[in-house]
């Protein structure tokens, strides 16, 4: 297994997910910037026409003109982002744009309006609040560099504004501390979002080939199911639809698929209802495991109970031609290795070992021995009350094993 390759794929997937969300957030910030600066430009132009509403004899047109210019720049940025153009470095430059807008608007106001108005606590408090918003906006960009840049820009803008407005150094220092704290909270938020995103991307990527039970057990590390193969005791169940080749002959592929979905869905539901896991579907066959990935002390009993449920489940199923559907089942218990097979580009959760091979051989022998279910003596010995439903077949040779295997036929109800 190429674990480094998988880690690389996971890192790239996480980075792409975060970058896409950062692009969307940058577009939202751009809309807020456009609306805010546009509103300021309109209000400044209205104030120029009606200065008496502000208690002034005159209000400079330059305030409205500067705000209108920034509105044009903001509109252009919205247009660019809406067309899907985005680069990660934009998240570091955008805070500088916000700082330039705030600084220029405040400076123009300072130069054109009576200084007694901009020295007020209200004006500087408003500037501090806006600077805090600028610092926090870095968290929405989901990049540590952008957070630091946003916070530094916000602090710098307030220092300049406070100095120009004649604020006391202590006042500037206290409010700069508040702005920096806002930036720290944004950085914390970015780190949390990054960890959560990585975990969710890992679950999404691994969910393509790992059973849900494995993912839910992977709390310590996202790649734990892939790097920790385990040896466990389990019961393997192999199923096969009898005469599937004949059934599928002459049917359209769509009809074959519908038929398989119906039958395999019923069999898989019986497995899940008894605590088992469907490892894989093999065309008209199915491999199920009881006791892995989650250990089960009664895995043999659960496997036989599920096998009996399978017999009842297919009772109502008919082939497209109206014939009764029958299955062959092989069941064997023993040690298996649970893990993932393949590389980072193509992984498959599976169980391996002689136990799996033996269960497959038993399923293949059901037809020649004239029975629907063949159960090994190992499974039956641990199956508890299900033993009374079994009939000894005898010892049969198993390809790949030096010793014959003692097997039993299990009676399962067809209704």
N, C-alpha and C positions, 0 to 999 in steps of 0.2 A: 504494500500500500504506500503510495507516495504522499506521506502526511504533509510534507512541506508544500507540495503542490496544492493540497486541499486548503491549507492555511492561507496560501496566496490567493486562491479563488475566493475564500471567505473574506479576506481583507479587501479585495477589489470590489466584491459585491457590497460590502458595508460602505466603502468609500463612495461608490456610485449612488447608493440609496441616500446617504447623507447629502451628497452634492445636489441631487435632484430636489430634496426637501429644502436645501439652502437656496436654490434657485427660486422656488415658489415663495419662500419667505422674503427673498430680496424683491420680488415683484410686489408683494403686499406692502413692504416698506416703501417702495417707490410710489405706490398709489397714495399712501398716507402722506408722503412728502409732497406729492403733487397737489393734493387737496389742501394741505395746510398752507403751503406757500401761495397757492392760488387764492385762497381765502384772504391771506395777509395782503396780497397785492390789490385785491378788490377793496378791502377795508381802507388801505392807505390812500387809494385813489378817491374813495368817498370822503375820507377825512380831508383830503386836499380841497375838495369842492365845498365841504361844510366844516371848516376848522372850528367853528364855534361850538360844535358838539363835543369837542375835546377841551374846551376852555382856552383855545389858542386863537390868536388873531390870524395866523397863517400856518399852514402845514405843507412842508416841502413836497413837491411832486417827485423828488428823487427817491423817496421811500417807496412809492408805488412802482416807479420804473425799475428799481433794483429788484424788488420782489417779482415783478413781471418777467424780468430776464431769467431769474432763477426758476420761475414757473415753466418757462420754455425749455430750460435744461432738464427739469424734472420730467416734463412731458416726453422729451426725447429718450430719456432713460426708460420710462415705462414702455414706450414703443419698441425699443431694442429688446427688453426682457420679454415682452409679449410675443415677439417673433422667435423666442427660444434661444437667443444668443446669450450665453452666460459663461464666464470663466471664473474659476475660484479666486483669482487675484482681485476680481471686482469687489468682493466682500471686504477687502482691505482698503480699497480706494473710496468706496461709497461713504464711509464715516467721515473721510476728509471733505467730501462734498457737503455733508450735513454741517460739519464744522465751519466750512466757508460760508454757507448760507446764514447760519446763526451769527457768526462774527460780523459779516458785512451788514446784515440788517440792523444789528445792534449799533454798529459804528455809524452807519448813516443816520440813524435816529439820534445818536449822541451828538452828531455834528449839526443837525438841522433843527433840533428841538431844544427848548430851554433846558439846561442841564439840571435844573431843580427837579424836573419830572423823572429823569432817568437815574437820579441818585436815591430815589425812594426805595424803601425796603421791599415794596410790592414788585417793582421792576426787577430787582436783583433776585428776589425769590422765584419769580416767573422764569428768569434765566436759569436759575439752579434746577428748577423742576424740568425744564426742557433739556438741560444738560444730563440729568439723570436718565431721561428717556433715551437720549443718544447713547449713553453708556449701556443701558439695558438692551438696546437694539442689537448690540454685538452678539448677544446670546442667540438671537434668531438666525444669525448667519452660520451658526454651528461650526465655527472654526476658532480655535484658541487665538490665533493671530488676529482675527477680526475682532474678537472680544477685547483683547489688549489695546488694539488700535482705536476702537470706539471709546473705551474708557479714557485712554490718554488724550484723545481729541476733545472729549467732553470736559475733562479737567482743564486742558489748555484754554479752551474757549471761555470757560468761566473765569479763569485767572485774568485773561485779557479784559473781559467785560467788567469784572469787578474793579480792576485797576483803573480802567478808563473812567468808570463811574465814580471813582473816589471812595470805594468801600474800604473799611478797615482791614488790615492784614489778617487779624484774628478771625474776622468774619469770613474772609475769603478762604482761610485755611480750614475752618470748620466745615463749610459747605463743600469744599473740594474733597474732604474726607467722606462726606455723605455720597458724593458722586462716585468716588473710588469704590466705596462699599457696594454701590449699585453694580459697578462693573464686576466686582468679585462675585456677586450673586449670579450675574449673567455667565461668568466663567464656570461656576459650579453647575449651573443649568446645562451648559454645553457639554460638560464631562458626563453628566447623568444621561443626557440624550444620546451621546455617543455609545455609552455602555449598553443602554436599552436597545438601541438600533442594532448593535453588533449581535446581541443575544437573539433578537427577533429575526435578523437575517440568517443567523446560524440555524435557528429552528426551521425557517422556511426552506433553506437549502437542504438541510439534512432530512426534512420531512418528505422530500421527493423519493427517498429510498429507505428510510428507517420507519419501523412501526411506531405508532403513537406511544406505546408503553415504553419504548426505549428513550424517546425524547423526554417524556415526563420524568424519567429516572435520572436524566443528565442535569443535575443541579450544580455540581462542582465545576464543570468546565464544558463549554459547548461541544468540544471534540471528544469528550470522554467516551461516548459509545463507539468511537472509531479506534481509539488507542488502547482500549481495555478489553480485549477478547477474554472470555471466561469459559471455564469448563464446568458444566452443570449436569445434573441428572434430569432427564426429560423423557417424555413420550412423544414419538413421532407418528403422525397419521398421514398416510398417502391414500388419495382417492383417484378413481378413474371412472369415466362414464363408459359403460359397456356398449360396444358396437357403435361408437361415435362416428367412425369412418363411414359406415353404412348409412347412418342417420344424415350425415352431412352431404352425402352423395346426391347430386341433383338439386340441392338447395342453393338459393342465392346467398352470397356472403352476408348480406344484412340479416337474413333469417337465421343463419348459423350463429351469428353474433348475439342476436336476441335470445336464442335458445341457450347458448352458453351462459349469458348473463343471468338468466332465470335460474338455471341449475346451480351454477357456481355461487350465485348470491345466496341461495337457500342453504347450501352446504357451509358457506363461510359464516352465515348467521348462527348456525348450530355450533360452530367452533367458538365464536365470540361469546355466545350465551353461556358457555361452560368454562370460560376463563382462558381459552387458548388464543394463539396468534396465527393468522394465516401468513406463512412465510412467503409463498409465491403461488401463482397459477401457472400451470404448464399446459396451456391449451385446454384440453378436456380433463386434465389432471389438476390436483391441488396438493400442496404440502403444508401441513399444519403442525404446530409444535405446542405442547403443553409442558410448562415448567421453565420456559425461557421466552423472553429475557427476564421475566419475573419468576423467581423460584416458587414452586408449588409442591407442598408435601404430598398431596393427593393427585399428582399429575396423571397417574395411570387410570385412576377411577374417573377423573374428569374426561380423559380421552375416550374411554369406552362409553361414557354417558353421552358424549357428543356424537359418537359413531351411531349409537342407537337413535339419537335425534335426527341424524342425517337420513336414516331409513324412513322415518316418519315424514320428514320434510319433502322428500321427492315423491311421496305417494300420489300427490295431486298433480304432478308434472307429467305432461305428455309430449311426445315428439311432435314436430310439425305434421307428421303423418298420422298422429293419433295413437301411437303405440306407447306402452308403459316404459318408463325410464328405469334402468337398473344401474347400479354402481358396484365396483369392486373396491375393497378397503383393506389396506395392510397397516397393522399397528405393532410397534415394537418400542421397548423402553431400554434406556441405558445412557451412558455418558455421551455428551455432545459438546462441541466447541461453538460458542455463540460469538459472532463478530461480523465484521464487514469485509467483503471481498471486492478487490478491484483497485482502481487508482482514484485520485482526487477528481478526475474528470468523469468517472463512471464507477459509482460504488453501489454495492448491493448488500443489504443485511441478510444474513443467512445462518443456518446451522449446519455444521459439518461433522462427519465422523461415521464410524461403522454402523452406528445405530440408525442413521438416516438411510444408508445404503440397504440395510437389512429390511427396513420397513418398505422400501421401494420394491425389493425382491418379493416380499410377501404379497404385496398388492398384485404383482405380475402373476403370481401363482394361484390367485383366487379362482380364475376361470378354469384352469386345468384341473384343479382339485374340486371343482363343482360347489363352491361356497361363495358367499358375498363378502364375508369378513374373515380374515386370518389374523389371529392375535398370537404373539409369542408367549411362551411360558413365563418370561421375565415380566411382561406386562400383566398377565393374569394373576401372578403371585402377589402383586401389589395392588390389585384392583378391588379388593374387598368383596362386597356383595354381588358384583357382576360375574364372579366365577361360575355361579350356578347356571348362567345362561350360555356357557361355553361347552363345546364337545371336543374331546381330544381327537385330533387328526392323526398325530404321530410325529415322528422325527423326519424332517425333510432336509435334503441337502440345499444349502444356500451358496450360490456362486460367490466366491471370494472368501468363504469361511472354511476352515479346515474341519470343523466339527458340524454335524447336522444340528438343526434347531428343532426343539419340541414346540409344536404349534397347535392351536385350537381354532375351531370354527365358532364364531359368535352368532347367535340367533338374534336378529334385529327385526322388529316389527315393520311391516310394509304399510301399516295403517294406524 
